[in-house]
Amino acid sequence: MLLNTKLIENLQQSSRDAPFIAFYDISEFCFESLPVNTLQFVRNGLSNPRVVIADNQDDLGGSVCKEVEDIKYVHCDVTQENDVKYAVDTTMSNYGKLDIMFNNAGVLGGRNAYQILTSDIKDFKKVFDVNVYGVLLGSKHAARVMIPARKGSIIFSSSAASVTAGETSHSYTASKHAIVGLAKNLCAELGQYGIRVNCISPYGVATSMYTNFIGLDQTEAEGILSEAANLKGLVLKAEDIAEAAVFLGSDESRYISGINLVIDGGYSTTSPALKMPMKAYFNYS
């Protein structure tokens, strides 16, 4: 089960008076995790769940909605403000409130974006349009309906790239740093209205977006990620990130705001750049 019993009981208790409503800006990453964990959360964690998915992958969104009737799908390009506004307005017209906004849409930079001399401004702008501008729009329209209610939770998907350097493209790294900065600023602004704003920053997860980019299958990709990881014996899964999002959206985290929850098994705390050549030179494990 995705959630511990205590958390499920607390959510069931709170949902009797205030039904849980979530608005998801989701990318391929979240769609992969959604059927195996968020749907389980919807089925088992809440007595009256109401979830709206907003994305531009219509076929995939429709297939998720067929699995659980309590989930609705709205076509949305997160870079277009009218689309984002429509998604929030649709949620409000259907359910009368918005409790959680999970901004999870994201794209990677192109291969040329790893070197500054070959970086392309169009690629940089594309990444920022989705990863940063999309988050800004989602937060703006979530705040528009949360401020009158004087409560709500806004969650961003950032990355371990927000606390490390030199391991992802310039455009992707810069966008993820920007997301954390925006979350902190929004936390400072929206706290007076009872609205919490937090980030989730995961280590590498072998989603199809990642495996397609590096040209390996899931098993091979997880092997590489595990080799580089600090925490051994475990593989970070999309389910782990979904669980963190559920926690930050629930009353279990009711006084948590302004944090960047780094889910990397301690990777960013270590210094792999030095550790790997030292290990090779001295031949120790």
C-alpha positions in Angstrom: 0.0 0.0 0.0 1.2 3.5 -0.9 0.4 5.2 2.4 0.8 4.1 6.0 -2.4 3.3 7.9 -2.2 6.3 10.1 -2.0 8.7 7.1 -4.9 7.0 5.4 -7.1 7.2 8.5 -6.3 10.9 8.9 -7.1 11.6 5.3 -10.4 9.7 5.6 -11.3 11.6 8.7 -10.5 15.0 7.2 -12.3 14.2 3.9 -15.6 13.6 5.5 -16.1 17.4 6.0 -13.8 18.6 3.2 -13.5 16.4 0.2 -10.0 16.1 -1.2 -9.5 17.7 -4.6 -6.3 17.6 -6.6 -5.3 19.4 -9.7 -2.4 17.7 -11.5 -0.2 19.3 -14.1 1.4 16.1 -15.1 4.0 14.9 -17.6 4.9 11.4 -18.8 6.7 11.0 -15.5 3.6 11.3 -13.4 1.5 9.2 -15.7 3.8 6.3 -15.2 3.5 6.5 -11.5 -0.2 7.5 -11.4 -1.8 4.1 -12.2 0.2 2.2 -9.7 0.1 4.5 -6.7 -1.9 7.6 -7.0 -4.9 5.6 -8.1 -4.4 3.3 -5.1 -4.3 6.5 -3.0 -7.6 7.7 -4.6 -9.3 4.3 -4.0 -8.1 3.6 -0.5 -6.8 6.9 1.0 -9.9 9.1 0.7 -13.6 8.5 1.2 -14.6 11.1 -1.4 -11.7 11.6 -3.8 -11.9 14.2 -6.6 -8.9 14.4 -8.9 -8.4 16.4 -12.1 -5.6 15.6 -14.4 -4.5 18.4 -16.8 -2.1 17.5 -19.6 -1.7 17.5 -23.4 -1.5 13.7 -23.7 -5.1 13.0 -24.3 -5.0 9.3 -25.0 -2.9 8.6 -21.9 -5.1 10.9 -19.8 -8.2 9.2 -21.0 -6.9 5.7 -20.2 -6.2 6.8 -16.6 -9.7 8.1 -16.2 -11.2 4.8 -17.4 -9.4 3.0 -14.6 -11.0 5.1 -11.9 -14.2 7.0 -12.5 -13.4 9.6 -9.8 -10.6 11.0 -11.9 -11.4 13.6 -14.6 -9.1 14.7 -17.5 -8.8 18.2 -18.9 -6.6 18.9 -22.0 -4.0 21.5 -21.0 -0.8 23.0 -22.4 0.9 24.3 -19.3 2.7 27.0 -21.3 -0.7 28.6 -22.4 -2.3 30.6 -19.7 -5.8 30.2 -21.1 -5.5 26.4 -20.9 -4.3 26.6 -17.3 -7.1 29.0 -16.3 -9.6 26.7 -18.0 -8.4 23.7 -16.1 -8.7 25.4 -12.8 -12.1 26.9 -13.7 -13.3 23.5 -14.7 -12.2 22.0 -11.4 -14.0 24.8 -9.5 -17.2 24.4 -11.5 -17.2 20.7 -11.0 -16.2 20.6 -7.3 -16.4 24.1 -5.9 -12.9 24.1 -4.5 -9.2 23.3 -5.2 -7.2 21.9 -2.3 -4.0 20.8 -4.0 -2.2 21.9 -7.1 0.6 19.5 -8.1 2.8 21.1 -10.8 4.6 18.2 -12.3 4.9 19.0 -16.0 8.6 19.0 -17.2 10.9 18.4 -20.1 14.6 17.7 -20.4 17.1 19.9 -22.3 18.6 18.8 -25.6 21.9 17.0 -25.8 23.6 20.2 -27.1 22.6 22.0 -23.9 25.3 20.2 -21.9 28.0 22.5 -23.3 27.6 26.3 -23.3 29.2 26.7 -26.7 26.6 24.4 -28.3 23.6 25.5 -26.3 20.7 26.8 -28.3 18.5 29.6 -27.0 15.4 28.0 -28.5 16.0 24.8 -26.5 16.7 26.9 -23.4 13.4 28.8 -23.9 11.4 25.6 -24.5 12.7 24.1 -21.2 11.9 27.3 -19.3 8.5 27.6 -20.9 7.4 24.2 -19.6 9.4 23.8 -16.4 9.2 27.4 -15.0 6.6 29.4 -16.9 4.2 26.5 -16.6 4.8 26.2 -12.9 4.2 30.0 -12.6 0.9 29.8 -14.4 -0.3 26.8 -12.4 0.6 28.5 -9.2 -1.1 31.8 -10.2 -4.4 30.2 -11.0 -4.3 27.9 -8.0 -3.7 30.9 -5.8 -6.5 32.7 -7.5 -9.0 30.2 -6.1 -7.1 29.2 -2.9 -6.7 32.8 -1.5 -10.5 33.3 -1.0 -10.7 29.9 0.7 -7.6 30.8 2.8 -6.1 27.4 2.5 -4.4 25.1 0.0 -1.2 23.2 -0.9 0.9 24.0 -4.0 3.5 21.4 -4.8 6.3 21.7 -7.4 8.4 18.9 -9.0 12.0 20.1 -9.1 15.0 17.8 -9.2 18.2 16.9 -7.4 19.7 19.1 -10.1 18.5 22.0 -8.0 21.1 21.2 -5.3 23.9 19.8 -7.5 25.7 21.0 -10.6 27.4 19.6 -13.7 25.3 16.5 -14.1 22.3 17.7 -16.3 22.0 20.2 -19.1 22.4 23.9 -18.5 18.7 24.6 -19.4 17.4 21.8 -17.2 19.6 22.7 -14.2 18.8 26.4 -14.4 15.1 25.7 -14.7 15.1 23.5 -11.6 17.0 26.0 -9.5 14.4 28.6 -10.7 11.5 26.4 -9.5 12.9 26.2 -6.0 13.4 30.0 -5.9 9.9 30.6 -7.0 8.5 28.1 -4.5 10.3 30.0 -1.6 9.0 33.3 -2.9 5.5 32.0 -3.1 5.7 30.5 0.3 6.6 34.0 1.7 3.7 35.6 -0.2 0.9 33.0 0.3 1.5 31.9 3.8 -0.7 34.8 5.1 -3.6 33.1 3.3 -3.0 29.7 4.8 -1.5 28.3 1.6 1.5 26.1 1.7 4.1 25.9 -1.1 6.7 23.1 -1.3 9.1 21.4 -3.7 10.0 17.8 -4.3 13.5 17.2 -5.8 14.2 13.6 -6.7 17.3 11.8 -7.7 17.2 10.1 -11.1 14.2 7.8 -11.8 14.2 5.5 -14.8 11.0 6.7 -16.4 10.5 6.3 -20.2 11.4 10.0 -20.6 14.7 9.3 -19.1 15.4 6.0 -20.8 14.4 7.4 -24.2 16.8 10.2 -23.7 19.8 8.0 -22.8 18.9 5.2 -25.1 18.7 2.4 -22.6 16.0 0.2 -21.2 14.6 0.6 -17.7 16.8 -2.2 -16.1 20.0 -0.8 -17.6 19.1 2.8 -16.6 18.3 1.7 -13.0 21.7 -0.1 -12.9 23.6 3.1 -13.8 21.6 5.2 -11.4 22.1 2.6 -8.6 25.8 2.5 -9.3 26.1 6.3 -8.9 23.7 6.5 -5.9 24.8 7.0 -2.4 22.1 4.8 -0.8 22.7 1.2 -1.9 20.3 -1.7 -1.9 17.3 0.4 -3.1 16.2 1.8 -6.4 14.3 5.1 -6.5 10.9 4.6 -8.1 8.2 7.0 -9.3 6.0 5.6 -6.5 8.4 7.1 -4.0 8.0 10.6 -5.5 4.2 10.2 -5.6 4.2 9.2 -1.9 6.1 12.4 -1.1 3.6 14.5 -3.1 0.7 12.9 -1.3 2.3 13.6 2.1 2.9 17.3 1.2 -0.7 17.6 0.1 -2.1 16.0 3.2 -2.9 17.3 6.7 0.1 15.3 7.9 2.3 18.1 6.6 -0.1 20.9 7.6 2.7 23.1 9.1 5.3 22.4 6.4 5.9 25.1 3.9 8.8 26.5 1.9 10.9 23.4 1.9 12.7 21.6 -1.0 12.3 18.0 -0.1 15.3 16.3 -1.7 14.7 12.6 -2.3 18.1 11.4 -3.3 19.3 9.0 -0.7 22.0 11.4 0.4 23.5 11.8 -3.0 23.7 15.6 -2.9 25.3 15.4 0.6 28.3 13.4 -0.8 31.0 14.3 -3.2 30.9 11.7 -6.0 33.1 13.7 -8.3 36.0 13.1 -5.9 34.9 9.8 -4.5 34.9 8.0 -7.9 38.5 8.8 -9.0 39.7 8.2 -5.4 38.1 4.8 -5.5 39.6 3.9 -8.8 43.1 5.2 -7.9 43.4 3.4 -4.5 41.4 0.3 -5.7 39.0 0.2 -2.8 35.3 -0.4 -2.6 
